[in-house]
Amino acid sequence: MRQIKSVDDLKEVCSGQGHEFFILLNGGIRSTKLISYDRQAARFMVDNYIDGSCQKLTVKQLYTQSNIGRAIEKDSLFKDE
């Protein structure tokens, strides 16, 4: 597994095709997501496995409309490898 250290790191890793990531929650529980990044649209596409929802998010929205931004800040976002 690879820890994601910043939004720029996330952009680099998931540019183009989607990859599986997870947020490590309290108690070792994982919140798994399929994330891709469209450079042209400057948006992340996020498929949340836990509830089946899909989101298209800007960098700002990663912090305001998802828990991804906070997970990066808390060193809790990882790429499954």
PyMOL commands that place a pseudoatom at each C-alpha (Angstrom):
pseudoatom trace, name=CA, resn=MET, resi=1, chain=A, elem=C, hetatm=0, pos=[0.000, 0.000, 0.000]
pseudoatom trace, name=CA, resn=ARG, resi=2, chain=A, elem=C, hetatm=0, pos=[1.111, 3.541, -0.688]
pseudoatom trace, name=CA, resn=GLN, resi=3, chain=A, elem=C, hetatm=0, pos=[0.288, 6.498, 1.538]
pseudoatom trace, name=CA, resn=ILE, resi=4, chain=A, elem=C, hetatm=0, pos=[-1.026, 9.593, -0.263]
pseudoatom trace, name=CA, resn=LYS, resi=5, chain=A, elem=C, hetatm=0, pos=[0.701, 12.647, 1.186]
pseudoatom trace, name=CA, resn=SER, resi=6, chain=A, elem=C, hetatm=0, pos=[-0.956, 15.513, -0.739]
pseudoatom trace, name=CA, resn=VAL, resi=7, chain=A, elem=C, hetatm=0, pos=[-3.596, 16.402, -3.309]
pseudoatom trace, name=CA, resn=ASP, resi=8, chain=A, elem=C, hetatm=0, pos=[-0.839, 16.705, -5.917]
pseudoatom trace, name=CA, resn=ASP, resi=9, chain=A, elem=C, hetatm=0, pos=[0.293, 13.192, -5.027]
pseudoatom trace, name=CA, resn=LEU, resi=10, chain=A, elem=C, hetatm=0, pos=[-3.303, 11.967, -5.442]
pseudoatom trace, name=CA, resn=LYS, resi=11, chain=A, elem=C, hetatm=0, pos=[-3.561, 13.696, -8.844]
pseudoatom trace, name=CA, resn=GLU, resi=12, chain=A, elem=C, hetatm=0, pos=[-0.362, 12.050, -10.037]
pseudoatom trace, name=CA, resn=VAL, resi=13, chain=A, elem=C, hetatm=0, pos=[-1.327, 8.570, -8.865]
pseudoatom trace, name=CA, resn=CYS, resi=14, chain=A, elem=C, hetatm=0, pos=[-4.878, 8.535, -10.218]
pseudoatom trace, name=CA, resn=SER, resi=15, chain=A, elem=C, hetatm=0, pos=[-4.593, 10.651, -13.367]
pseudoatom trace, name=CA, resn=GLY, resi=16, chain=A, elem=C, hetatm=0, pos=[-6.395, 8.952, -16.232]
pseudoatom trace, name=CA, resn=GLN, resi=17, chain=A, elem=C, hetatm=0, pos=[-7.682, 5.590, -15.101]
pseudoatom trace, name=CA, resn=GLY, resi=18, chain=A, elem=C, hetatm=0, pos=[-9.181, 4.941, -11.695]
pseudoatom trace, name=CA, resn=HIS, resi=19, chain=A, elem=C, hetatm=0, pos=[-7.426, 3.202, -8.843]
pseudoatom trace, name=CA, resn=GLU, resi=20, chain=A, elem=C, hetatm=0, pos=[-8.656, 1.810, -5.557]
pseudoatom trace, name=CA, resn=PHE, resi=21, chain=A, elem=C, hetatm=0, pos=[-7.881, 3.844, -2.462]
pseudoatom trace, name=CA, resn=PHE, resi=22, chain=A, elem=C, hetatm=0, pos=[-8.963, 3.497, 1.108]
pseudoatom trace, name=CA, resn=ILE, resi=23, chain=A, elem=C, hetatm=0, pos=[-9.285, 5.716, 4.130]
pseudoatom trace, name=CA, resn=LEU, resi=24, chain=A, elem=C, hetatm=0, pos=[-8.141, 4.003, 7.285]
pseudoatom trace, name=CA, resn=LEU, resi=25, chain=A, elem=C, hetatm=0, pos=[-10.750, 4.755, 9.929]
pseudoatom trace, name=CA, resn=ASN, resi=26, chain=A, elem=C, hetatm=0, pos=[-10.724, 4.202, 13.693]
pseudoatom trace, name=CA, resn=GLY, resi=27, chain=A, elem=C, hetatm=0, pos=[-10.414, 0.584, 14.691]
pseudoatom trace, name=CA, resn=GLY, resi=28, chain=A, elem=C, hetatm=0, pos=[-8.716, -0.377, 11.419]
pseudoatom trace, name=CA, resn=ILE, resi=29, chain=A, elem=C, hetatm=0, pos=[-11.935, -0.130, 9.385]
pseudoatom trace, name=CA, resn=ARG, resi=30, chain=A, elem=C, hetatm=0, pos=[-11.474, 0.838, 5.715]
pseudoatom trace, name=CA, resn=SER, resi=31, chain=A, elem=C, hetatm=0, pos=[-13.596, 3.109, 3.547]
pseudoatom trace, name=CA, resn=THR, resi=32, chain=A, elem=C, hetatm=0, pos=[-12.729, 2.016, -0.002]
pseudoatom trace, name=CA, resn=LYS, resi=33, chain=A, elem=C, hetatm=0, pos=[-13.088, 4.279, -3.030]
pseudoatom trace, name=CA, resn=LEU, resi=34, chain=A, elem=C, hetatm=0, pos=[-12.311, 4.154, -6.740]
pseudoatom trace, name=CA, resn=ILE, resi=35, chain=A, elem=C, hetatm=0, pos=[-10.746, 7.511, -7.620]
pseudoatom trace, name=CA, resn=SER, resi=36, chain=A, elem=C, hetatm=0, pos=[-9.653, 8.906, -10.967]
pseudoatom trace, name=CA, resn=TYR, resi=37, chain=A, elem=C, hetatm=0, pos=[-8.582, 12.407, -11.987]
pseudoatom trace, name=CA, resn=ASP, resi=38, chain=A, elem=C, hetatm=0, pos=[-9.509, 14.211, -15.202]
pseudoatom trace, name=CA, resn=ARG, resi=39, chain=A, elem=C, hetatm=0, pos=[-6.819, 16.851, -15.772]
pseudoatom trace, name=CA, resn=GLN, resi=40, chain=A, elem=C, hetatm=0, pos=[-8.777, 18.567, -18.531]
pseudoatom trace, name=CA, resn=ALA, resi=41, chain=A, elem=C, hetatm=0, pos=[-11.859, 19.055, -16.331]
pseudoatom trace, name=CA, resn=ALA, resi=42, chain=A, elem=C, hetatm=0, pos=[-9.766, 19.477, -13.152]
pseudoatom trace, name=CA, resn=ARG, resi=43, chain=A, elem=C, hetatm=0, pos=[-12.089, 17.092, -11.322]
pseudoatom trace, name=CA, resn=PHE, resi=44, chain=A, elem=C, hetatm=0, pos=[-11.805, 13.917, -9.333]
pseudoatom trace, name=CA, resn=MET, resi=45, chain=A, elem=C, hetatm=0, pos=[-14.315, 11.143, -9.981]
pseudoatom trace, name=CA, resn=VAL, resi=46, chain=A, elem=C, hetatm=0, pos=[-14.990, 9.196, -6.810]
pseudoatom trace, name=CA, resn=ASP, resi=47, chain=A, elem=C, hetatm=0, pos=[-16.980, 5.972, -6.520]
pseudoatom trace, name=CA, resn=ASN, resi=48, chain=A, elem=C, hetatm=0, pos=[-17.716, 5.299, -2.855]
pseudoatom trace, name=CA, resn=TYR, resi=49, chain=A, elem=C, hetatm=0, pos=[-17.974, 1.548, -2.349]
pseudoatom trace, name=CA, resn=ILE, resi=50, chain=A, elem=C, hetatm=0, pos=[-19.608, 1.822, 1.063]
pseudoatom trace, name=CA, resn=ASP, resi=51, chain=A, elem=C, hetatm=0, pos=[-22.866, 3.294, -0.255]
pseudoatom trace, name=CA, resn=GLY, resi=52, chain=A, elem=C, hetatm=0, pos=[-22.530, 3.071, -4.044]
pseudoatom trace, name=CA, resn=SER, resi=53, chain=A, elem=C, hetatm=0, pos=[-22.548, 6.844, -4.510]
pseudoatom trace, name=CA, resn=CYS, resi=54, chain=A, elem=C, hetatm=0, pos=[-20.514, 8.665, -7.175]
pseudoatom trace, name=CA, resn=GLN, resi=55, chain=A, elem=C, hetatm=0, pos=[-19.092, 12.165, -6.957]
pseudoatom trace, name=CA, resn=LYS, resi=56, chain=A, elem=C, hetatm=0, pos=[-17.322, 14.604, -9.274]
pseudoatom trace, name=CA, resn=LEU, resi=57, chain=A, elem=C, hetatm=0, pos=[-15.209, 16.863, -7.086]
pseudoatom trace, name=CA, resn=THR, resi=58, chain=A, elem=C, hetatm=0, pos=[-12.832, 19.795, -7.442]
pseudoatom trace, name=CA, resn=VAL, resi=59, chain=A, elem=C, hetatm=0, pos=[-9.817, 20.025, -5.140]
pseudoatom trace, name=CA, resn=LYS, resi=60, chain=A, elem=C, hetatm=0, pos=[-11.756, 22.344, -2.825]
pseudoatom trace, name=CA, resn=GLN, resi=61, chain=A, elem=C, hetatm=0, pos=[-14.685, 19.920, -2.732]
pseudoatom trace, name=CA, resn=LEU, resi=62, chain=A, elem=C, hetatm=0, pos=[-12.370, 17.098, -1.608]
pseudoatom trace, name=CA, resn=TYR, resi=63, chain=A, elem=C, hetatm=0, pos=[-12.275, 19.018, 1.689]
pseudoatom trace, name=CA, resn=THR, resi=64, chain=A, elem=C, hetatm=0, pos=[-15.862, 20.271, 1.837]
pseudoatom trace, name=CA, resn=GLN, resi=65, chain=A, elem=C, hetatm=0, pos=[-17.978, 17.508, 0.263]
pseudoatom trace, name=CA, resn=SER, resi=66, chain=A, elem=C, hetatm=0, pos=[-15.971, 14.383, 1.065]
pseudoatom trace, name=CA, resn=ASN, resi=67, chain=A, elem=C, hetatm=0, pos=[-13.663, 13.020, 3.718]
pseudoatom trace, name=CA, resn=ILE, resi=68, chain=A, elem=C, hetatm=0, pos=[-10.743, 12.619, 1.298]
pseudoatom trace, name=CA, resn=GLY, resi=69, chain=A, elem=C, hetatm=0, pos=[-9.085, 15.977, 2.040]
pseudoatom trace, name=CA, resn=ARG, resi=70, chain=A, elem=C, hetatm=0, pos=[-9.200, 15.397, 5.770]
pseudoatom trace, name=CA, resn=ALA, resi=71, chain=A, elem=C, hetatm=0, pos=[-7.856, 11.857, 5.299]
pseudoatom trace, name=CA, resn=ILE, resi=72, chain=A, elem=C, hetatm=0, pos=[-4.854, 13.260, 3.397]
pseudoatom trace, name=CA, resn=GLU, resi=73, chain=A, elem=C, hetatm=0, pos=[-4.230, 15.769, 6.204]
pseudoatom trace, name=CA, resn=LYS, resi=74, chain=A, elem=C, hetatm=0, pos=[-4.399, 12.979, 8.808]
pseudoatom trace, name=CA, resn=ASP, resi=75, chain=A, elem=C, hetatm=0, pos=[-2.113, 10.623, 6.806]
pseudoatom trace, name=CA, resn=SER, resi=76, chain=A, elem=C, hetatm=0, pos=[-4.998, 8.153, 6.465]
pseudoatom trace, name=CA, resn=LEU, resi=77, chain=A, elem=C, hetatm=0, pos=[-5.432, 7.855, 2.659]
pseudoatom trace, name=CA, resn=PHE, resi=78, chain=A, elem=C, hetatm=0, pos=[-3.751, 4.913, 0.958]
pseudoatom trace, name=CA, resn=LYS, resi=79, chain=A, elem=C, hetatm=0, pos=[-3.631, 3.395, -2.506]
pseudoatom trace, name=CA, resn=ASP, resi=80, chain=A, elem=C, hetatm=0, pos=[-4.208, -0.344, -2.643]
pseudoatom trace, name=CA, resn=GLU, resi=81, chain=A, elem=C, hetatm=0, pos=[-1.388, -1.996, -4.559]
for i in range(1, 81): cmd.bond("trace and resi %d" % i, "trace and resi %d" % (i + 1))
show_as sticks, trace
zoom trace
